[in-house]
Amino acid sequence: MASPGLLAHIAVAKYQDALPLHRQERILKRIGLDLPRATLAAWMIKLGIWIQPLINLLQDVLLGYDVLQMDETILQVLKEPAKLPQSNSYLWVRRGGPPDLPVILFDYDPSRSQAVPLRLLEGYRGYLQVDGYDGYNAVGLRSDIVLVGCMAHARRKFDEAVKAQGVHPDNPEKIGKAMEGLRHLQALYRIERECKDVSPEERYTVRQQKAKPLFETLRAWLDAALPTVAPQSMTGKALTYLHNQWPKLIRYLDDGRLYIDNNRVENAIRPFVIGRRNWLFSDTVRGAQSSANLYSLIETAKANGLEPYAYLRHLFTELPKTQTLEEIEALLPFHIKTPPLTPTPS
């Protein structure tokens, strides 16, 4: 029998600190605990199933607010029906919810097709911020969803073009098209830094006054630059991306709640990407699904200012006692204060 504290420790060590279960097995053995990796894996799978009601409630909150960001990354699952062990599956990430109730949800799917966002966004209405991947185009055709682009991807392409030319971004001696484009986008980011701590209404006003005129200048520059650069060059690709994504990239000007880029959801993916370097793959589909649920709870807890271990130990202690939906709902990260790190006396 595993205690809530031990379960929380193993889950956080793997999903937050990127410590694979086989290493945890060796660490535990050094202190006299003989817990095979298979046992640890079985515990994590059962936890992922056990917390599904909380994931369902979090999804209701996520889909009930009209601003949402989405991204996906590669996940390898060895024992997957009708797929080779070395083939790619995917972990899809959604970040949304009201500002005071942030939610981050991970979902496993064997596919990267446009059917996945259509499924994950069923019932959602509002803004959807994504990168330029074509798989989001189908959901963007829905009349109740407005696609918002990611300026970070556009800026990254210009930055890569500048570096490929051997030009340092701060060097004023050589200014080519890539550098010009990068400086236009940097100016937009400076405006965002100026208004990051104001209300959405004030941010909207600042963007209309300062960013909108810069976009008009940028559009004129882009139209003049496109015919002068080879499309297959790195600068040409950066210009083409900016041109093709233009209607989505300017959309953040319409609402002060929107962000200039998708970096928040990309930052939520980072712990998984770091962990993937160490544990490399999931063994089974059930393991991938449970991992997605545990990543969801940990990242949502962090987004709500909770320490992951303290939250999970509190959750694993209290969840077996719940008998009603209201009692389960009370255990969501944004409904509790920071749980105690020391055991509560009985």
C-alpha positions as CSV (number, residue, x, y, z in Angstrom):
1,M,0.0,0.0,0.0
2,A,1.4,3.4,-1.0
3,S,0.9,6.4,1.2
4,P,-0.3,9.7,-0.3
5,G,3.1,11.3,0.3
6,L,4.9,8.5,-1.5
7,L,2.6,8.6,-4.5
8,A,2.9,12.4,-4.6
9,H,6.7,12.2,-4.4
10,I,7.0,9.7,-7.2
11,A,4.6,11.6,-9.5
12,V,6.4,14.9,-8.9
13,A,9.8,13.4,-9.3
14,K,8.8,12.0,-12.8
15,Y,6.4,14.6,-14.2
16,Q,8.0,17.8,-12.7
17,D,11.6,16.9,-12.0
18,A,12.1,14.6,-15.1
19,L,13.3,11.6,-13.0
20,P,12.5,8.4,-14.8
21,L,11.0,5.5,-12.8
22,H,14.0,3.2,-13.3
23,R,16.2,5.9,-11.6
24,Q,13.7,6.3,-8.8
25,E,13.7,2.5,-8.3
26,R,17.5,2.7,-7.7
27,I,17.2,5.7,-5.4
28,L,14.6,4.0,-3.3
29,K,16.6,0.8,-3.1
30,R,19.5,2.7,-1.7
31,I,17.4,3.7,1.3
32,G,16.0,0.2,1.8
33,L,12.8,0.4,-0.2
34,D,12.4,-2.4,-2.7
35,L,9.9,-1.0,-5.2
36,P,10.3,-2.4,-8.7
37,R,9.8,0.0,-11.6
38,A,6.7,-2.1,-12.7
39,T,5.1,-1.3,-9.4
40,L,5.8,2.4,-9.7
41,A,4.4,2.4,-13.2
42,A,1.3,0.6,-12.1
43,W,0.7,3.2,-9.4
44,M,1.1,6.1,-11.8
45,I,-1.4,4.5,-14.2
46,K,-3.9,3.9,-11.5
47,L,-3.5,7.5,-10.3
48,G,-4.1,8.8,-13.8
49,I,-7.4,6.9,-13.9
50,W,-8.3,7.9,-10.4
51,I,-8.0,11.6,-11.0
52,Q,-10.1,11.6,-14.2
53,P,-13.1,13.2,-12.5
54,L,-11.0,16.3,-11.7
55,I,-9.7,16.4,-15.3
56,N,-13.3,16.4,-16.5
57,L,-14.2,19.3,-14.2
58,L,-11.1,21.2,-15.3
59,Q,-12.1,20.7,-19.0
60,D,-15.5,22.3,-18.2
61,V,-13.8,25.4,-16.9
62,L,-11.3,25.5,-19.8
63,L,-14.0,25.2,-22.5
64,G,-16.3,27.7,-20.7
65,Y,-14.0,30.7,-21.2
66,D,-13.6,32.2,-24.6
67,V,-9.7,32.6,-24.7
68,L,-7.7,29.4,-25.3
69,Q,-4.2,28.5,-26.5
70,M,-3.2,25.2,-28.0
71,D,0.0,23.4,-29.1
72,E,1.2,19.8,-29.6
73,T,4.5,17.9,-29.2
74,I,5.8,14.4,-30.1
75,L,5.3,11.4,-27.8
76,Q,6.5,7.9,-28.5
77,V,4.3,5.0,-27.3
78,L,5.8,1.5,-27.7
79,K,2.8,-0.7,-27.5
80,E,0.2,1.1,-29.6
81,P,-2.4,-0.7,-31.7
82,A,-1.6,-0.8,-35.5
83,K,1.5,1.4,-35.1
84,L,5.2,0.6,-35.1
85,P,7.1,1.2,-31.7
86,Q,9.3,3.9,-33.3
87,S,6.4,5.9,-34.8
88,N,5.3,9.2,-33.3
89,S,2.2,9.9,-31.3
90,Y,1.4,13.3,-29.8
91,L,0.6,15.1,-26.6
92,W,-1.8,18.0,-27.2
93,V,-1.8,20.9,-24.7
94,R,-4.6,23.4,-24.1
95,R,-4.2,26.4,-21.8
96,G,-7.2,28.6,-20.9
97,G,-9.8,29.3,-18.3
98,P,-10.6,32.7,-16.7
99,P,-7.5,34.7,-15.5
100,D,-8.2,33.7,-11.9
101,L,-8.8,30.1,-12.8
102,P,-6.1,29.0,-15.2
103,V,-6.3,25.5,-16.5
104,I,-3.6,23.5,-18.5
105,L,-4.7,20.2,-19.9
106,F,-2.6,17.5,-21.7
107,D,-4.2,15.0,-24.0
108,Y,-2.6,11.9,-25.6
109,D,-3.6,11.1,-29.2
110,P,-1.9,8.8,-31.7
111,S,-2.6,11.3,-34.5
112,R,-1.6,14.9,-35.4
113,S,-4.5,15.2,-37.8
114,Q,-7.0,18.1,-37.8
115,A,-9.6,15.7,-36.3
116,V,-7.8,16.0,-32.9
117,P,-8.4,19.8,-32.3
118,L,-11.9,19.3,-33.6
119,R,-12.5,16.7,-30.9
120,L,-10.7,18.5,-28.1
121,L,-12.5,21.8,-28.9
122,E,-16.0,20.4,-29.2
123,G,-18.4,22.8,-27.5
124,Y,-15.8,25.6,-27.3
125,R,-16.6,29.1,-28.6
126,G,-14.1,31.9,-28.7
127,Y,-10.5,32.8,-29.6
128,L,-8.0,30.0,-30.3
129,Q,-4.3,30.9,-30.4
130,V,-2.1,28.5,-32.2
131,D,1.1,28.4,-34.4
132,G,1.0,28.1,-38.2
133,Y,0.4,24.3,-38.3
134,D,-2.2,23.5,-40.9
135,G,-3.9,20.9,-38.6
136,Y,-5.7,23.8,-36.9
137,N,-7.2,25.1,-40.1
138,A,-10.3,22.9,-40.0
139,V,-11.3,24.0,-36.5
140,G,-10.6,27.6,-37.6
141,L,-13.4,27.2,-40.2
142,R,-16.0,27.0,-37.5
143,S,-18.0,30.2,-37.2
144,D,-17.7,30.3,-33.5
145,I,-13.9,30.1,-33.3
146,V,-11.5,32.9,-34.2
147,L,-7.9,31.8,-34.9
148,V,-5.1,34.0,-33.4
149,G,-1.5,33.6,-34.6
150,C,1.7,33.4,-32.7
151,M,4.1,36.3,-33.3
152,A,7.0,34.4,-31.6
153,H,7.1,32.0,-34.5
154,A,7.3,34.8,-36.9
155,R,10.0,36.5,-34.9
156,R,12.0,33.3,-34.6
157,K,12.1,32.9,-38.3
158,F,13.6,36.4,-38.8
159,D,16.0,35.8,-35.9
160,E,17.2,32.5,-37.6
161,A,17.6,34.3,-40.9
162,V,19.7,37.0,-39.2
163,K,21.9,34.5,-37.5
164,A,22.3,32.5,-40.7
165,Q,23.7,35.6,-42.3
166,G,26.3,35.9,-39.6
167,V,24.9,39.2,-38.4
168,H,24.4,39.9,-34.7
169,P,21.0,41.4,-34.0
170,D,22.6,44.3,-32.2
171,N,25.1,45.1,-34.9
172,P,24.0,48.3,-36.7
173,E,26.5,48.1,-39.5
174,K,24.7,45.6,-41.7
175,I,20.9,45.9,-42.0
176,G,19.3,43.4,-44.5
177,K,15.7,42.5,-44.9
178,A,15.9,39.9,-42.1
179,M,17.2,42.4,-39.7
180,E,14.6,45.0,-40.7
181,G,11.8,42.5,-40.2
182,L,13.2,41.5,-36.8
183,R,13.4,45.0,-35.6
184,H,9.8,45.7,-36.6
185,L,8.7,42.7,-34.5
186,Q,10.9,43.7,-31.6
187,A,9.2,47.0,-31.5
188,L,5.8,45.3,-31.1
189,Y,7.2,43.2,-28.2
190,R,8.5,46.4,-26.5
191,I,4.9,47.7,-26.5
192,E,3.8,44.4,-24.9
193,R,6.3,44.7,-22.1
194,E,5.1,48.2,-21.4
195,C,1.5,47.1,-20.9
196,K,1.9,43.6,-19.4
197,D,0.7,44.7,-15.9
198,V,-2.3,46.8,-16.9
199,S,-5.9,45.7,-17.3
200,P,-7.1,44.2,-20.5
201,E,-9.1,47.4,-21.3
202,E,-6.0,49.5,-20.9
203,R,-3.9,47.0,-22.9
204,Y,-6.4,47.2,-25.7
205,T,-6.1,51.0,-25.7
206,V,-2.3,51.0,-25.7
207,R,-2.2,48.5,-28.6
208,Q,-4.6,50.6,-30.7
209,Q,-2.5,53.8,-30.0
210,K,0.9,52.3,-30.4
211,A,0.9,48.8,-32.0
212,K,-1.7,49.3,-34.7
213,P,0.3,52.1,-36.5
214,L,3.4,49.9,-36.3
215,F,1.5,47.1,-38.1
216,E,0.5,49.6,-40.8
217,T,4.2,50.4,-41.3
218,L,5.1,46.7,-41.2
219,R,2.5,45.8,-43.8
220,A,3.8,48.4,-46.2
221,W,7.4,47.2,-45.7
222,L,6.4,43.6,-46.1
223,D,4.6,44.3,-49.4
224,A,7.7,46.0,-50.7
225,A,10.1,43.4,-49.5
226,L,8.4,40.2,-50.6
227,P,9.1,40.5,-54.4
228,T,12.8,41.3,-53.7
229,V,13.8,38.2,-51.8
230,A,14.1,34.6,-53.0
231,P,11.2,32.6,-51.5
232,Q,13.4,29.6,-50.6
233,S,16.0,31.7,-48.7
234,M,15.6,31.8,-44.9
235,T,14.7,35.5,-45.2
236,G,12.2,34.6,-47.9
237,K,10.6,32.0,-45.7
238,A,10.3,34.4,-42.8
239,L,8.6,37.0,-45.1
240,T,6.3,34.4,-46.5
241,Y,5.3,33.1,-43.1
242,L,4.6,36.7,-41.9
243,H,2.5,37.3,-45.0
244,N,0.5,34.0,-44.8
245,Q,-0.2,34.4,-41.1
246,W,-0.9,38.1,-41.2
247,P,-4.7,37.9,-40.6
248,K,-4.1,35.8,-37.5
249,L,-1.1,37.7,-36.3
250,I,-2.9,41.0,-36.1
251,R,-5.9,39.5,-34.3
252,Y,-4.5,40.0,-30.8
253,L,-5.1,43.7,-31.3
254,D,-8.8,43.1,-31.1
255,D,-9.0,42.1,-27.4
256,G,-6.8,43.1,-24.5
257,R,-7.1,39.6,-23.0
258,L,-5.2,38.1,-25.9
259,Y,-1.4,37.6,-26.0
260,I,1.0,38.5,-28.8
261,D,2.2,34.9,-28.9
262,N,1.6,31.3,-27.8
263,N,4.5,31.2,-25.4
264,R,2.4,30.5,-22.3
265,V,1.3,27.2,-23.6
266,E,4.7,26.4,-25.0
267,N,6.2,27.0,-21.5
268,A,3.6,24.6,-20.1
269,I,4.9,21.9,-22.5
270,R,8.6,22.4,-21.4
271,P,8.6,20.1,-18.4
272,F,7.3,17.3,-20.6
273,V,9.9,18.0,-23.3
274,I,12.6,17.9,-20.6
275,G,11.3,14.7,-19.1
276,R,11.1,13.1,-22.5
277,R,14.8,13.4,-22.9
278,N,15.2,11.2,-19.8
279,W,12.4,8.6,-20.0
280,L,12.2,8.7,-23.9
281,F,8.8,7.0,-24.3
282,S,5.6,5.6,-22.7
283,D,5.2,1.9,-22.7
284,T,1.5,1.6,-23.2
285,V,-1.5,3.8,-24.3
286,R,-2.9,3.6,-20.7
287,G,0.5,4.9,-19.5
288,A,0.4,7.8,-21.9
289,Q,-3.1,8.7,-21.0
290,S,-2.4,8.6,-17.2
291,S,0.8,10.6,-17.8
292,A,-1.3,13.3,-19.6
293,N,-3.7,13.5,-16.7
294,L,-0.9,13.8,-14.1
295,Y,0.9,16.5,-16.2
296,S,-2.4,18.3,-16.4
297,L,-2.9,18.4,-12.6
298,I,0.7,19.4,-11.9
299,E,0.9,22.2,-14.5
300,T,-2.6,23.5,-13.5
301,A,-1.5,23.5,-9.8
302,K,1.6,25.5,-10.7
303,A,-0.4,28.0,-12.7
304,N,-2.5,28.5,-9.7
305,G,0.5,29.2,-7.4
306,L,0.5,25.8,-5.7
307,E,3.6,23.7,-4.9
308,P,3.1,20.5,-6.8
309,Y,4.1,18.0,-4.2
310,A,2.1,19.6,-1.4
311,Y,-1.0,19.8,-3.7
312,L,-0.8,16.2,-4.9
313,R,-0.3,14.9,-1.4
314,H,-3.3,16.8,-0.2
315,L,-5.3,15.6,-3.2
316,F,-4.3,11.9,-2.7
317,T,-5.2,12.2,1.0
318,E,-8.6,13.8,0.5
319,L,-9.9,12.3,-2.7
320,P,-10.7,8.9,-1.2
321,K,-13.0,10.6,1.3
322,T,-15.1,12.4,-1.3
323,Q,-18.7,11.2,-1.9
324,T,-20.2,14.0,-3.9
325,L,-19.3,16.0,-7.0
326,E,-19.1,19.2,-4.9
327,E,-16.5,17.6,-2.7
328,I,-14.4,16.6,-5.7
329,E,-14.8,20.1,-7.2
330,A,-13.4,21.6,-3.9
331,L,-10.1,19.7,-4.6
332,L,-9.4,21.5,-7.9
333,P,-6.2,23.6,-7.6
334,F,-7.9,27.0,-7.7
335,H,-10.4,26.1,-5.0
336,I,-7.9,25.4,-2.2
337,K,-5.3,27.4,-0.5
338,T,-1.7,26.2,-0.4
339,P,-2.0,22.8,1.3
340,P,0.2,22.1,4.3
341,L,3.5,20.4,3.9
342,T,3.3,18.7,7.3
343,P,0.7,16.0,8.0
344,T,-2.5,17.3,9.6
345,P,-3.1,15.7,13.0
346,S,-6.0,13.3,13.2
